[in-house]
């Protein structure tokens, strides 16, 4: 079963990722999203 995230959530995660104050591992744990998914979102929204 895949989880569907809304656009605002994705952009929030990417914004936190781009800020660079937390590692990808930490963001993944904080938002409960796979590291590869965050990387994919960053390519799309970053």
PDB file of N, CA, C and O in Angstrom, chain B, residues numbered from 101:
ATOM      1  N   UNK B 101       0.840  -1.180   0.000  1.00  0.00           N
ATOM      2  CA  UNK B 101       0.000   0.000   0.000  1.00  0.00           C
ATOM      3  C   UNK B 101       0.886   1.246   0.000  1.00  0.00           C
ATOM      4  O   UNK B 101       1.772   1.380   0.844  1.00  0.00           O
ATOM      5  N   UNK B 102       0.653   2.136  -0.925  1.00  0.00           N
ATOM      6  CA  UNK B 102       1.450   3.355  -0.971  1.00  0.00           C
ATOM      7  C   UNK B 102       0.690   4.504  -0.315  1.00  0.00           C
ATOM      8  O   UNK B 102      -0.540   4.547  -0.316  1.00  0.00           O
ATOM      9  N   UNK B 103       1.454   5.420   0.237  1.00  0.00           N
ATOM     10  CA  UNK B 103       0.884   6.584   0.904  1.00  0.00           C
ATOM     11  C   UNK B 103       0.882   7.740  -0.077  1.00  0.00           C
ATOM     12  O   UNK B 103       1.859   7.949  -0.797  1.00  0.00           O
ATOM     13  N   UNK B 104      -0.198   8.486  -0.110  1.00  0.00           N
ATOM     14  CA  UNK B 104      -0.290   9.655  -0.977  1.00  0.00           C
ATOM     15  C   UNK B 104      -0.138  10.900  -0.108  1.00  0.00           C
ATOM     16  O   UNK B 104      -0.894  11.099   0.843  1.00  0.00           O
ATOM     17  N   UNK B 105       0.832  11.723  -0.437  1.00  0.00           N
ATOM     18  CA  UNK B 105       1.088  12.947   0.312  1.00  0.00           C
ATOM     19  C   UNK B 105       0.589  14.135  -0.500  1.00  0.00           C
ATOM     20  O   UNK B 105       0.701  14.139  -1.726  1.00  0.00           O
ATOM     21  N   UNK B 106       0.037  15.144   0.173  1.00  0.00           N
ATOM     22  CA  UNK B 106      -0.430  16.308  -0.559  1.00  0.00           C
ATOM     23  C   UNK B 106       0.753  17.214  -0.917  1.00  0.00           C
ATOM     24  O   UNK B 106       1.832  17.104  -0.334  1.00  0.00           O
ATOM     25  N   UNK B 107       0.535  18.092  -1.863  1.00  0.00           N
ATOM     26  CA  UNK B 107       1.601  18.955  -2.384  1.00  0.00           C
ATOM     27  C   UNK B 107       2.208  19.840  -1.298  1.00  0.00           C
ATOM     28  O   UNK B 107       3.423  20.038  -1.277  1.00  0.00           O
ATOM     29  N   UNK B 108       1.390  20.370  -0.404  1.00  0.00           N
ATOM     30  CA  UNK B 108       1.903  21.236   0.655  1.00  0.00           C
ATOM     31  C   UNK B 108       2.870  20.492   1.572  1.00  0.00           C
ATOM     32  O   UNK B 108       3.899  21.041   1.966  1.00  0.00           O
ATOM     33  N   UNK B 109       2.548  19.258   1.907  1.00  0.00           N
ATOM     34  CA  UNK B 109       3.432  18.454   2.740  1.00  0.00           C
ATOM     35  C   UNK B 109       4.759  18.211   2.031  1.00  0.00           C
ATOM     36  O   UNK B 109       5.825  18.359   2.627  1.00  0.00           O
ATOM     37  N   UNK B 110       4.688  17.841   0.767  1.00  0.00           N
ATOM     38  CA  UNK B 110       5.906  17.593  -0.007  1.00  0.00           C
ATOM     39  C   UNK B 110       6.790  18.836  -0.036  1.00  0.00           C
ATOM     40  O   UNK B 110       8.002  18.745   0.156  1.00  0.00           O
ATOM     41  N   UNK B 111       6.185  19.986  -0.276  1.00  0.00           N
ATOM     42  CA  UNK B 111       6.947  21.237  -0.337  1.00  0.00           C
ATOM     43  C   UNK B 111       7.541  21.592   1.020  1.00  0.00           C
ATOM     44  O   UNK B 111       8.645  22.133   1.085  1.00  0.00           O
ATOM     45  N   UNK B 112       6.837  21.300   2.091  1.00  0.00           N
ATOM     46  CA  UNK B 112       7.361  21.543   3.438  1.00  0.00           C
ATOM     47  C   UNK B 112       8.606  20.697   3.698  1.00  0.00           C
ATOM     48  O   UNK B 112       9.599  21.189   4.232  1.00  0.00           O
ATOM     49  N   UNK B 113       8.545  19.429   3.317  1.00  0.00           N
ATOM     50  CA  UNK B 113       9.680  18.527   3.501  1.00  0.00           C
ATOM     51  C   UNK B 113      10.869  18.989   2.655  1.00  0.00           C
ATOM     52  O   UNK B 113      12.003  19.004   3.132  1.00  0.00           O
ATOM     53  N   UNK B 114      10.609  19.364   1.408  1.00  0.00           N
ATOM     54  CA  UNK B 114      11.681  19.828   0.526  1.00  0.00           C
ATOM     55  C   UNK B 114      12.294  21.115   1.062  1.00  0.00           C
ATOM     56  O   UNK B 114      13.512  21.286   1.007  1.00  0.00           O
ATOM     57  N   UNK B 115      11.478  22.011   1.572  1.00  0.00           N
ATOM     58  CA  UNK B 115      11.991  23.268   2.148  1.00  0.00           C
ATOM     59  C   UNK B 115      12.934  22.962   3.318  1.00  0.00           C
ATOM     60  O   UNK B 115      14.004  23.561   3.436  1.00  0.00           O
ATOM     61  N   UNK B 116      12.532  22.038   4.168  1.00  0.00           N
ATOM     62  CA  UNK B 116      13.385  21.650   5.296  1.00  0.00           C
ATOM     63  C   UNK B 116      14.678  21.007   4.795  1.00  0.00           C
ATOM     64  O   UNK B 116      15.750  21.248   5.349  1.00  0.00           O
ATOM     65  N   UNK B 117      14.577  20.201   3.762  1.00  0.00           N
ATOM     66  CA  UNK B 117      15.747  19.542   3.180  1.00  0.00           C
ATOM     67  C   UNK B 117      16.705  20.573   2.591  1.00  0.00           C
ATOM     68  O   UNK B 117      17.915  20.495   2.801  1.00  0.00           O
ATOM     69  N   UNK B 118      16.165  21.531   1.859  1.00  0.00           N
ATOM     70  CA  UNK B 118      16.995  22.545   1.204  1.00  0.00           C
ATOM     71  C   UNK B 118      17.640  23.489   2.222  1.00  0.00           C
ATOM     72  O   UNK B 118      18.708  24.044   1.958  1.00  0.00           O
ATOM     73  N   UNK B 119      17.011  23.674   3.363  1.00  0.00           N
ATOM     74  CA  UNK B 119      17.577  24.530   4.407  1.00  0.00           C
ATOM     75  C   UNK B 119      18.902  23.972   4.908  1.00  0.00           C
ATOM     76  O   UNK B 119      19.782  24.725   5.325  1.00  0.00           O
ATOM     77  N   UNK B 120      19.038  22.653   4.866  1.00  0.00           N
ATOM     78  CA  UNK B 120      20.303  22.012   5.200  1.00  0.00           C
ATOM     79  C   UNK B 120      20.637  21.936   6.666  1.00  0.00           C
ATOM     80  O   UNK B 120      21.764  21.592   7.024  1.00  0.00           O
ATOM     81  N   UNK B 121      19.681  22.251   7.531  1.00  0.00           N
ATOM     82  CA  UNK B 121      19.987  22.206   8.960  1.00  0.00           C
ATOM     83  C   UNK B 121      19.770  20.824   9.579  1.00  0.00           C
ATOM     84  O   UNK B 121      20.114  20.596  10.739  1.00  0.00           O
ATOM     85  N   UNK B 122      19.196  19.902   8.795  1.00  0.00           N
ATOM     86  CA  UNK B 122      19.015  18.519   9.250  1.00  0.00           C
ATOM     87  C   UNK B 122      19.470  17.582   8.141  1.00  0.00           C
ATOM     88  O   UNK B 122      19.318  17.880   6.956  1.00  0.00           O
ATOM     89  N   UNK B 123      20.020  16.463   8.536  1.00  0.00           N
ATOM     90  CA  UNK B 123      20.469  15.473   7.551  1.00  0.00           C
ATOM     91  C   UNK B 123      19.260  14.795   6.911  1.00  0.00           C
ATOM     92  O   UNK B 123      18.150  14.835   7.442  1.00  0.00           O
ATOM     93  N   UNK B 124      19.498  14.185   5.785  1.00  0.00           N
ATOM     94  CA  UNK B 124      18.445  13.448   5.089  1.00  0.00           C
ATOM     95  C   UNK B 124      17.913  12.328   5.974  1.00  0.00           C
ATOM     96  O   UNK B 124      16.712  12.055   5.978  1.00  0.00           O
ATOM     97  N   UNK B 125      18.779  11.695   6.706  1.00  0.00           N
ATOM     98  CA  UNK B 125      18.366  10.618   7.620  1.00  0.00           C
ATOM     99  C   UNK B 125      17.426  11.175   8.694  1.00  0.00           C
ATOM    100  O   UNK B 125      16.401  10.571   9.008  1.00  0.00           O
ATOM    101  N   UNK B 126      17.789  12.333   9.251  1.00  0.00           N
ATOM    102  CA  UNK B 126      16.970  12.959  10.297  1.00  0.00           C
ATOM    103  C   UNK B 126      15.614  13.384   9.744  1.00  0.00           C
ATOM    104  O   UNK B 126      14.585  13.167  10.383  1.00  0.00           O
ATOM    105  N   UNK B 127      15.610  13.989   8.558  1.00  0.00           N
ATOM    106  CA  UNK B 127      14.349  14.397   7.938  1.00  0.00           C
ATOM    107  C   UNK B 127      13.454  13.196   7.664  1.00  0.00           C
ATOM    108  O   UNK B 127      12.244  13.244   7.884  1.00  0.00           O
ATOM    109  N   UNK B 128      14.059  12.130   7.187  1.00  0.00           N
ATOM    110  CA  UNK B 128      13.310  10.917   6.914  1.00  0.00           C
ATOM    111  C   UNK B 128      12.614  10.417   8.181  1.00  0.00           C
ATOM    112  O   UNK B 128      11.446  10.031   8.146  1.00  0.00           O
ATOM    113  N   UNK B 129      13.328  10.429   9.273  1.00  0.00           N
ATOM    114  CA  UNK B 129      12.754   9.989  10.549  1.00  0.00           C
ATOM    115  C   UNK B 129      11.708  10.983  11.060  1.00  0.00           C
ATOM    116  O   UNK B 129      10.649  10.578  11.540  1.00  0.00           O
ATOM    117  N   UNK B 130      12.002  12.273  10.959  1.00  0.00           N
ATOM    118  CA  UNK B 130      11.088  13.303  11.460  1.00  0.00           C
ATOM    119  C   UNK B 130       9.748  13.288  10.729  1.00  0.00           C
ATOM    120  O   UNK B 130       8.694  13.424  11.352  1.00  0.00           O
ATOM    121  N   UNK B 131       9.791  13.125   9.418  1.00  0.00           N
ATOM    122  CA  UNK B 131       8.567  13.176   8.605  1.00  0.00           C
ATOM    123  C   UNK B 131       8.020  11.794   8.245  1.00  0.00           C
ATOM    124  O   UNK B 131       6.968  11.685   7.615  1.00  0.00           O
ATOM    125  N   UNK B 132       8.733  10.745   8.643  1.00  0.00           N
ATOM    126  CA  UNK B 132       8.323   9.368   8.355  1.00  0.00           C
ATOM    127  C   UNK B 132       8.137   9.154   6.845  1.00  0.00           C
ATOM    128  O   UNK B 132       7.129   8.618   6.385  1.00  0.00           O
ATOM    129  N   UNK B 133       9.159   9.601   6.098  1.00  0.00           N
ATOM    130  CA  UNK B 133       9.171   9.474   4.639  1.00  0.00           C
ATOM    131  C   UNK B 133      10.520   8.874   4.251  1.00  0.00           C
ATOM    132  O   UNK B 133      11.549   9.232   4.824  1.00  0.00           O
ATOM    133  N   UNK B 134      10.516   7.969   3.286  1.00  0.00           N
ATOM    134  CA  UNK B 134      11.758   7.343   2.834  1.00  0.00           C
ATOM    135  C   UNK B 134      12.738   8.379   2.288  1.00  0.00           C
ATOM    136  O   UNK B 134      12.336   9.362   1.667  1.00  0.00           O
ATOM    137  N   UNK B 135      14.029   8.147   2.528  1.00  0.00           N
ATOM    138  CA  UNK B 135      15.069   9.063   2.036  1.00  0.00           C
ATOM    139  C   UNK B 135      14.992   9.229   0.531  1.00  0.00           C
ATOM    140  O   UNK B 135      15.142  10.339   0.021  1.00  0.00           O
ATOM    141  N   UNK B 136      14.762   8.142  -0.182  1.00  0.00           N
ATOM    142  CA  UNK B 136      14.691   8.211  -1.647  1.00  0.00           C
ATOM    143  C   UNK B 136      13.498   9.057  -2.099  1.00  0.00           C
ATOM    144  O   UNK B 136      13.572   9.738  -3.122  1.00  0.00           O
ATOM    145  N   UNK B 137      12.422   9.015  -1.352  1.00  0.00           N
ATOM    146  CA  UNK B 137      11.247   9.819  -1.687  1.00  0.00           C
ATOM    147  C   UNK B 137      11.554  11.298  -1.504  1.00  0.00           C
ATOM    148  O   UNK B 137      11.173  12.117  -2.341  1.00  0.00           O
ATOM    149  N   UNK B 138      12.236  11.648  -0.422  1.00  0.00           N
ATOM    150  CA  UNK B 138      12.611  13.045  -0.193  1.00  0.00           C
ATOM    151  C   UNK B 138      13.527  13.517  -1.310  1.00  0.00           C
ATOM    152  O   UNK B 138      13.370  14.633  -1.806  1.00  0.00           O
ATOM    153  N   UNK B 139      14.470  12.698  -1.709  1.00  0.00           N
ATOM    154  CA  UNK B 139      15.374  13.055  -2.810  1.00  0.00           C
ATOM    155  C   UNK B 139      14.594  13.285  -4.105  1.00  0.00           C
ATOM    156  O   UNK B 139      14.868  14.235  -4.838  1.00  0.00           O
ATOM    157  N   UNK B 140      13.637  12.427  -4.381  1.00  0.00           N
ATOM    158  CA  UNK B 140      12.805  12.577  -5.581  1.00  0.00           C
ATOM    159  C   UNK B 140      12.001  13.872  -5.532  1.00  0.00           C
ATOM    160  O   UNK B 140      11.910  14.587  -6.530  1.00  0.00           O
ATOM    161  N   UNK B 141      11.423  14.172  -4.383  1.00  0.00           N
ATOM    162  CA  UNK B 141      10.656  15.409  -4.236  1.00  0.00           C
ATOM    163  C   UNK B 141      11.560  16.624  -4.423  1.00  0.00           C
ATOM    164  O   UNK B 141      11.157  17.611  -5.040  1.00  0.00           O
ATOM    165  N   UNK B 142      12.780  16.554  -3.892  1.00  0.00           N
ATOM    166  CA  UNK B 142      13.710  17.675  -4.024  1.00  0.00           C
ATOM    167  C   UNK B 142      14.027  17.948  -5.489  1.00  0.00           C
ATOM    168  O   UNK B 142      14.172  19.104  -5.885  1.00  0.00           O
ATOM    169  N   UNK B 143      14.133  16.910  -6.287  1.00  0.00           N
ATOM    170  CA  UNK B 143      14.380  17.085  -7.729  1.00  0.00           C
ATOM    171  C   UNK B 143      13.197  17.770  -8.390  1.00  0.00           C
ATOM    172  O   UNK B 143      13.373  18.585  -9.296  1.00  0.00           O
ATOM    173  N   UNK B 144      12.006  17.447  -7.945  1.00  0.00           N
ATOM    174  CA  UNK B 144      10.794  17.997  -8.546  1.00  0.00           C
ATOM    175  C   UNK B 144      10.471  19.397  -8.046  1.00  0.00           C
ATOM    176  O   UNK B 144      10.116  20.267  -8.841  1.00  0.00           O
ATOM    177  N   UNK B 145      10.589  19.628  -6.736  1.00  0.00           N
ATOM    178  CA  UNK B 145      10.152  20.875  -6.131  1.00  0.00           C
ATOM    179  C   UNK B 145      11.289  21.815  -5.743  1.00  0.00           C
ATOM    180  O   UNK B 145      11.058  22.985  -5.437  1.00  0.00           O
ATOM    181  N   UNK B 146      12.513  21.298  -5.756  1.00  0.00           N
ATOM    182  CA  UNK B 146      13.647  22.091  -5.280  1.00  0.00           C
ATOM    183  C   UNK B 146      14.209  22.940  -6.289  1.00  0.00           C
ATOM    184  O   UNK B 146      15.169  23.662  -6.024  1.00  0.00           O
TER     185      UNK B 146
END
